[in-house]
Amino acid sequence: MIRLLLDWAERQFRELGLPEPDGLALTLVGAYQGMSLLANALRDPEIMTREGNRLLGWIGSLPG
């Protein structure tokens, strides 16, 4: 399942013409999985909101 998500994200970054789409996909999926794990383990859904906003900012800052 993770491989499918990584492949999808890589295709999205590639279609945007961004350099190193495989690395960007790994960063995105790793960050999302990490924040999900932490929110669950710490029983703190605010982590998803806060870190999700951080990821949106990161994605918005990418050239393209």
CNS distance restraints for C-alpha pairs under 8 A (distance, minus, plus):
assign (resid   1 and name CA) (resid   5 and name CA) 6.46 0.50 0.50
assign (resid   2 and name CA) (resid   6 and name CA) 6.11 0.50 0.50
assign (resid   3 and name CA) (resid   7 and name CA) 6.03 0.50 0.50
assign (resid   4 and name CA) (resid   8 and name CA) 6.13 0.50 0.50
assign (resid   5 and name CA) (resid   9 and name CA) 6.15 0.50 0.50
assign (resid   5 and name CA) (resid  29 and name CA) 7.41 0.50 0.50
assign (resid   6 and name CA) (resid  10 and name CA) 6.03 0.50 0.50
assign (resid   6 and name CA) (resid  22 and name CA) 7.83 0.50 0.50
assign (resid   6 and name CA) (resid  25 and name CA) 5.72 0.50 0.50
assign (resid   6 and name CA) (resid  26 and name CA) 6.49 0.50 0.50
assign (resid   6 and name CA) (resid  29 and name CA) 6.59 0.50 0.50
assign (resid   7 and name CA) (resid  11 and name CA) 6.23 0.50 0.50
assign (resid   7 and name CA) (resid  25 and name CA) 7.73 0.50 0.50
assign (resid   8 and name CA) (resid  12 and name CA) 6.39 0.50 0.50
assign (resid   9 and name CA) (resid  13 and name CA) 6.34 0.50 0.50
assign (resid   9 and name CA) (resid  25 and name CA) 5.08 0.50 0.50
assign (resid   9 and name CA) (resid  28 and name CA) 7.88 0.50 0.50
assign (resid   9 and name CA) (resid  29 and name CA) 7.86 0.50 0.50
assign (resid  10 and name CA) (resid  14 and name CA) 6.00 0.50 0.50
assign (resid  10 and name CA) (resid  21 and name CA) 5.06 0.50 0.50
assign (resid  10 and name CA) (resid  22 and name CA) 5.18 0.50 0.50
assign (resid  10 and name CA) (resid  24 and name CA) 7.14 0.50 0.50
assign (resid  10 and name CA) (resid  25 and name CA) 4.97 0.50 0.50
assign (resid  11 and name CA) (resid  15 and name CA) 6.04 0.50 0.50
assign (resid  11 and name CA) (resid  21 and name CA) 7.40 0.50 0.50
assign (resid  12 and name CA) (resid  16 and name CA) 6.42 0.50 0.50
assign (resid  13 and name CA) (resid  17 and name CA) 6.52 0.50 0.50
assign (resid  13 and name CA) (resid  18 and name CA) 5.71 0.50 0.50
assign (resid  13 and name CA) (resid  21 and name CA) 5.07 0.50 0.50
assign (resid  13 and name CA) (resid  24 and name CA) 7.20 0.50 0.50
assign (resid  13 and name CA) (resid  25 and name CA) 7.27 0.50 0.50
assign (resid  14 and name CA) (resid  18 and name CA) 5.81 0.50 0.50
assign (resid  14 and name CA) (resid  19 and name CA) 7.59 0.50 0.50
assign (resid  14 and name CA) (resid  21 and name CA) 5.38 0.50 0.50
assign (resid  16 and name CA) (resid  64 and name CA) 6.13 0.50 0.50
assign (resid  17 and name CA) (resid  64 and name CA) 6.98 0.50 0.50
assign (resid  18 and name CA) (resid  63 and name CA) 7.19 0.50 0.50
assign (resid  18 and name CA) (resid  64 and name CA) 6.87 0.50 0.50
assign (resid  20 and name CA) (resid  24 and name CA) 6.39 0.50 0.50
assign (resid  21 and name CA) (resid  25 and name CA) 6.03 0.50 0.50
assign (resid  22 and name CA) (resid  26 and name CA) 6.25 0.50 0.50
assign (resid  23 and name CA) (resid  27 and name CA) 6.18 0.50 0.50
assign (resid  24 and name CA) (resid  28 and name CA) 6.16 0.50 0.50
assign (resid  25 and name CA) (resid  29 and name CA) 6.04 0.50 0.50
assign (resid  26 and name CA) (resid  30 and name CA) 5.69 0.50 0.50
assign (resid  27 and name CA) (resid  31 and name CA) 5.96 0.50 0.50
assign (resid  28 and name CA) (resid  32 and name CA) 6.18 0.50 0.50
assign (resid  28 and name CA) (resid  55 and name CA) 7.52 0.50 0.50
assign (resid  29 and name CA) (resid  33 and name CA) 5.97 0.50 0.50
assign (resid  30 and name CA) (resid  34 and name CA) 5.92 0.50 0.50
assign (resid  31 and name CA) (resid  35 and name CA) 6.10 0.50 0.50
assign (resid  31 and name CA) (resid  55 and name CA) 7.86 0.50 0.50
assign (resid  32 and name CA) (resid  36 and name CA) 6.13 0.50 0.50
assign (resid  32 and name CA) (resid  52 and name CA) 7.62 0.50 0.50
assign (resid  33 and name CA) (resid  37 and name CA) 6.14 0.50 0.50
assign (resid  34 and name CA) (resid  38 and name CA) 6.16 0.50 0.50
assign (resid  35 and name CA) (resid  39 and name CA) 5.93 0.50 0.50
assign (resid  35 and name CA) (resid  47 and name CA) 6.55 0.50 0.50
assign (resid  35 and name CA) (resid  48 and name CA) 6.11 0.50 0.50
assign (resid  35 and name CA) (resid  51 and name CA) 6.73 0.50 0.50
assign (resid  36 and name CA) (resid  40 and name CA) 6.17 0.50 0.50
assign (resid  36 and name CA) (resid  47 and name CA) 7.99 0.50 0.50
assign (resid  36 and name CA) (resid  48 and name CA) 6.55 0.50 0.50
assign (resid  37 and name CA) (resid  41 and name CA) 6.02 0.50 0.50
assign (resid  38 and name CA) (resid  42 and name CA) 5.79 0.50 0.50
assign (resid  38 and name CA) (resid  43 and name CA) 7.91 0.50 0.50
assign (resid  38 and name CA) (resid  44 and name CA) 7.91 0.50 0.50
assign (resid  38 and name CA) (resid  47 and name CA) 7.44 0.50 0.50
assign (resid  39 and name CA) (resid  43 and name CA) 5.54 0.50 0.50
assign (resid  39 and name CA) (resid  44 and name CA) 4.88 0.50 0.50
assign (resid  39 and name CA) (resid  45 and name CA) 5.37 0.50 0.50
assign (resid  39 and name CA) (resid  46 and name CA) 7.39 0.50 0.50
assign (resid  39 and name CA) (resid  47 and name CA) 5.41 0.50 0.50
assign (resid  39 and name CA) (resid  48 and name CA) 6.35 0.50 0.50
assign (resid  40 and name CA) (resid  44 and name CA) 6.69 0.50 0.50
assign (resid  40 and name CA) (resid  45 and name CA) 7.37 0.50 0.50
assign (resid  45 and name CA) (resid  49 and name CA) 7.01 0.50 0.50
assign (resid  46 and name CA) (resid  50 and name CA) 6.06 0.50 0.50
assign (resid  47 and name CA) (resid  51 and name CA) 5.78 0.50 0.50
assign (resid  47 and name CA) (resid  52 and name CA) 7.88 0.50 0.50
assign (resid  48 and name CA) (resid  52 and name CA) 5.47 0.50 0.50
assign (resid  49 and name CA) (resid  53 and name CA) 6.17 0.50 0.50
assign (resid  50 and name CA) (resid  54 and name CA) 6.42 0.50 0.50
assign (resid  51 and name CA) (resid  55 and name CA) 6.19 0.50 0.50
assign (resid  52 and name CA) (resid  56 and name CA) 6.21 0.50 0.50
assign (resid  53 and name CA) (resid  57 and name CA) 6.21 0.50 0.50
assign (resid  54 and name CA) (resid  58 and name CA) 6.27 0.50 0.50
assign (resid  55 and name CA) (resid  59 and name CA) 6.11 0.50 0.50
assign (resid  56 and name CA) (resid  60 and name CA) 6.03 0.50 0.50
assign (resid  57 and name CA) (resid  61 and name CA) 6.18 0.50 0.50
assign (resid  58 and name CA) (resid  62 and name CA) 6.67 0.50 0.50
